[in-house]
């Protein structure tokens, strides 16, 4: 079983103890809601600080703490899955700092964009979940391989863009609001959304295989990572559309 989400891989559910409490779908959903609530709390706090001062300097340090700290917490969770009940909530709180800062910057330039992005993110989550549960979309091996390849390609392209940005020459269409840039962002949004389908399938497999209880937090963490990525890409796409 494969997943394009870097925090859910083929060995994610290998650790199991039949005598211990096991992972459930309801438990994973509850943990996901907890993580999203924590992320929203810290994001709202940063959002409020920004709008009180309307000064980028007031929230920029918090945003960078969120980006760096969130990355560390994510790596800890990925490599020490048993720590997920503790590290996943820390990740959500730290990631909220980054999401709140980025969202405030976008909202200042394009009023109303954040509400649209939030609505589209959760609307996409709901629609894909319904499509997955109804069997309309199935995570076949070919489907997985296609999403894996596309996600890997996007990751490599973003890494190249970051490297080129250090020399003052970022990849233009990733940031530009031209037609090609919009099409690229639309493609990335689709791939990010399709990662949700693979996450649903992988978590369901973990429940069926009797994964240990702490994996509920790990599964919730994986979904949260994908949702944050999807939200950020939708923000980018909407901003390009508004520039036109």
Helices and strands as residue ranges (DSSP letters): H 25-53, H 56-79, G 81-83, H 84-109, H 113-134, H 141-165, H 172-175, H 179-208, H 215-243
